[in-house]
Amino acid sequence: MNHSADLDPTSQGSPESLPESPANGSRPAQAASPKPFTFWRGLQTTLAAAFVVATLFTLWMPGSLVESSLEAKMAQALESASGNLAEATLEATQQPQATNIGIVAGHYGSDSGAVCSNGVAEVDLNLEIATLVQKNLTDMGYTVDLLEEFDSRLTGYRGRVLVSIHLDSCGYVNDQATGYKVAAALSVQNVAASQRLTTCLSDQYGEVTGLPYHAGSVTDDMTYYHAFNEIDPGTTAAIIEAGFMNMDYRFITEKTDLIADGIVAGILCFLNE
């Protein structure tokens, strides 16, 4: 094999083929090359472009998709609320108006109540007074229900007002045991209305009859009167003990119509505000 070619100086290339060395012997300056493309640079560029397009699209649209969705939800909520209000209003208007007046004759249909030594029973006097109250109010155009002590109609009774009429005991207590007293339920739905009824009955009854208000003798039997827990919570109610059957006996039996007038005046005061 001929090895002479390996020793031929021309095999290293001619002087023309070699790069020229600078005169000062330094290496030639290399031109700046662009940065190589990478995956992260491409992702950043794509995301930036997407953000710009999305912003322009949002500005171009009259209402964005998010805004449209929010408006739709708000409109749906308002429509639902309006529907519920309309249903509640319709239900309220369909409820029968409470126009009746309830008058309870104490102990009537249940027991005699207090009985005096002469045989006069409280229940009979209560019924007489209650009947006169019913007649007077009926003559004025009101619808009045005369109720027994434990009348089945008391359960859920709905009325503009309910008053239970009673009298105090026949036994002698002292010389101050004269006059009347009024009480309402301790727990009521409309406290203002309850207080107004109590005030009206107290003021008007005292003014018409001239009897004194017997302060400090309101008992638990009055404040916890059973009918208060039986009637509709919206019915304003009170109980009155119109006099003592001992010291006020003659007034009760001889001025029964005046007692009825005093109770009617109290009820009218409440109804007319």
C-alpha positions in Angstrom: 0.0 0.0 0.0 1.4 3.4 -0.9 1.8 5.7 2.2 3.3 8.5 0.4 0.1 10.5 0.3 0.1 10.7 4.1 3.5 12.6 3.9 2.4 15.0 1.1 2.4 18.5 2.6 -0.4 19.4 0.1 -2.7 17.0 1.9 -3.1 19.6 4.8 -4.6 22.0 2.4 -3.2 24.8 0.4 -2.3 28.2 2.0 -5.4 29.7 0.2 -7.7 27.3 2.0 -6.5 28.3 5.5 -8.1 31.2 7.4 -5.9 34.3 7.5 -4.6 35.2 11.0 -5.0 38.8 12.0 -2.0 40.9 12.0 -2.0 41.3 15.7 -2.3 37.7 16.3 -5.7 37.9 18.1 -8.7 35.6 17.2 -11.3 36.9 14.9 -14.5 38.3 16.6 -17.5 36.1 16.3 -20.9 37.6 15.2 -23.8 37.5 17.8 -26.1 34.6 17.1 -29.9 34.6 18.1 -31.0 32.8 21.4 -32.0 29.3 20.8 -35.8 28.6 20.8 -37.0 26.8 24.0 -40.4 25.4 25.1 -40.9 27.9 28.0 -40.2 30.9 25.7 -42.9 29.6 23.3 -45.4 29.0 26.2 -44.9 32.6 27.5 -45.4 34.0 24.0 -48.6 32.0 23.5 -50.0 33.0 26.9 -49.3 36.7 26.3 -51.0 36.6 23.0 -54.0 34.8 24.4 -54.4 37.4 27.2 -54.4 40.2 24.7 -57.0 38.5 22.5 -59.2 37.8 25.5 -59.0 41.4 26.7 -59.9 42.8 23.2 -62.8 40.3 22.9 -64.2 41.4 26.3 -64.0 45.0 25.4 -65.5 44.4 22.0 -68.5 42.5 23.3 -71.4 44.7 24.7 -71.7 42.4 27.7 -69.3 39.8 28.7 -70.2 36.2 29.3 -69.6 36.6 33.1 -71.6 39.8 33.2 -74.5 38.1 31.3 -74.4 35.2 33.7 -74.5 37.5 36.7 -77.4 39.6 35.3 -79.3 36.4 34.5 -78.9 35.2 38.1 -79.9 38.6 39.6 -83.0 38.7 37.3 -83.9 35.2 38.3 -83.6 36.1 42.1 -85.7 39.2 41.7 -88.4 37.3 39.8 -88.5 34.6 42.5 -88.7 37.2 45.3 -91.5 39.0 43.5 -93.4 35.8 43.1 -93.1 35.0 46.8 -94.3 38.4 47.7 -97.2 38.1 45.4 -98.1 34.8 46.9 -97.9 36.1 50.5 -100.0 39.1 49.6 -102.6 36.9 47.9 -102.7 34.6 51.0 -103.1 37.6 53.3 -106.0 39.0 51.3 -107.7 35.7 51.2 -107.7 35.5 55.0 -111.2 36.4 56.4 -111.3 39.8 58.0 -111.8 39.6 61.8 -114.8 41.7 62.4 -116.6 40.0 65.3 -116.5 41.1 69.0 -116.4 38.3 71.5 -118.1 38.7 74.9 -117.5 35.9 77.5 -120.1 35.6 80.3 -117.9 34.4 83.2 -118.7 30.9 84.5 -121.6 30.7 82.0 -122.1 27.1 81.0 -119.5 25.8 83.5 -120.2 26.6 87.1 -122.0 29.1 89.4 -118.9 31.2 90.3 -119.2 33.0 93.6 -122.5 32.5 95.5 -123.8 35.1 98.0 -125.6 34.2 101.2 -128.9 35.3 99.7 -128.4 32.7 96.9 -127.5 35.1 94.1 -124.8 33.5 91.9 -122.1 35.3 90.1 -122.8 33.5 86.8 -126.3 34.9 86.6 -125.1 38.5 87.1 -122.3 38.0 84.6 -124.7 36.7 82.0 -127.1 39.6 82.5 -124.3 42.1 82.0 -122.8 40.3 79.0 -126.3 40.0 77.4 -126.8 43.8 77.7 -123.3 44.5 76.3 -124.1 42.2 73.3 -127.4 44.0 72.7 -125.9 47.5 72.9 -123.1 46.7 70.4 -125.5 44.8 68.1 -127.8 47.8 68.0 -124.8 49.8 66.8 -124.2 47.5 63.9 -121.5 45.2 65.3 -121.5 41.4 65.1 -121.2 40.1 68.7 -120.6 36.5 69.8 -121.9 35.8 73.3 -119.6 33.0 74.6 -119.6 30.6 77.5 -116.7 30.2 79.9 -115.3 27.2 78.1 -117.0 27.7 74.8 -115.6 25.5 72.0 -115.6 28.6 69.8 -112.8 30.1 71.9 -110.3 27.7 70.4 -108.6 29.8 67.7 -111.2 32.5 68.0 -110.5 35.4 65.6 -112.1 38.7 66.5 -111.4 42.4 66.6 -111.6 42.2 70.4 -112.6 39.8 73.2 -113.7 40.8 76.7 -114.5 38.3 79.5 -116.9 39.7 82.2 -116.6 38.6 85.8 -117.4 39.9 89.3 -115.4 39.6 92.6 -116.4 37.6 95.7 -119.4 38.0 97.9 -117.4 37.7 101.2 -116.5 40.8 103.1 -112.8 41.6 102.8 -112.4 45.2 104.1 -113.9 48.6 103.5 -111.6 49.1 100.6 -112.8 46.0 98.7 -114.9 48.0 96.2 -114.5 48.9 92.5 -113.2 47.1 89.4 -110.0 45.8 87.8 -108.8 45.0 84.3 -106.1 42.7 83.1 -104.7 41.4 79.8 -102.5 38.4 78.9 -98.9 38.6 80.1 -97.7 37.3 76.7 -99.5 38.7 73.6 -98.6 39.1 70.0 -99.5 42.8 69.9 -98.4 44.4 73.2 -99.4 47.9 72.1 -103.0 46.8 71.3 -103.3 44.9 74.5 -102.2 47.8 76.6 -104.6 50.1 74.7 -107.5 47.8 75.3 -106.7 47.7 79.0 -106.4 51.4 79.2 -109.6 52.0 77.3 -111.6 49.6 79.6 -110.1 51.0 82.8 -110.6 54.7 81.9 -114.1 54.4 80.3 -115.6 52.0 82.8 -114.5 54.2 85.7 -115.8 57.3 84.0 -119.2 55.8 83.2 -119.8 54.0 86.4 -118.0 56.2 88.9 -116.5 53.1 90.6 -112.9 53.2 91.7 -110.1 51.2 90.2 -109.1 48.6 92.8 -105.4 48.7 92.3 -103.2 45.9 93.5 -105.8 43.1 93.5 -105.2 41.7 90.0 -104.8 37.9 90.5 -103.1 35.2 88.6 -106.5 34.0 87.6 -106.9 37.1 85.6 -103.4 37.5 84.1 -103.3 33.7 83.3 -106.9 33.5 82.2 -107.4 30.4 80.2 -109.0 32.0 77.2 -105.9 34.1 76.5 -104.1 30.9 75.5 -107.0 29.5 73.5 -107.9 32.3 71.1 -106.1 33.3 68.0 -102.9 35.2 68.9 -104.1 38.1 66.7 -107.2 38.7 68.8 -106.8 41.4 71.4 -108.4 40.3 74.7 -108.9 41.4 78.3 -110.8 40.3 81.4 -112.7 42.7 83.7 -114.0 42.1 87.2 -116.7 44.7 87.2 -117.2 45.0 91.0 -117.3 43.3 94.4 -120.4 41.4 95.1 -120.2 42.5 98.7 -119.5 46.2 98.9 -120.8 46.9 95.4 -123.8 44.5 95.5 -126.5 47.2 95.3 -124.8 49.0 92.4 -124.3 45.8 90.5 -127.9 44.6 90.8 -129.6 48.0 90.5 -127.3 49.7 87.9 -126.6 46.7 85.7 -127.3 48.7 82.6 -124.7 51.3 83.7 -122.1 48.5 84.1 -122.9 47.3 80.6 -122.5 50.9 79.3 -119.1 51.2 80.9 -117.9 48.0 79.2 -119.3 49.1 75.8 -117.6 52.5 76.1 -114.3 50.8 76.8 -114.7 48.5 73.7 -115.7 51.4 71.5 -112.7 53.4 72.7 -110.4 50.5 71.6 -112.1 50.0 68.3 -112.0 53.7 67.4 -108.4 54.1 68.6 
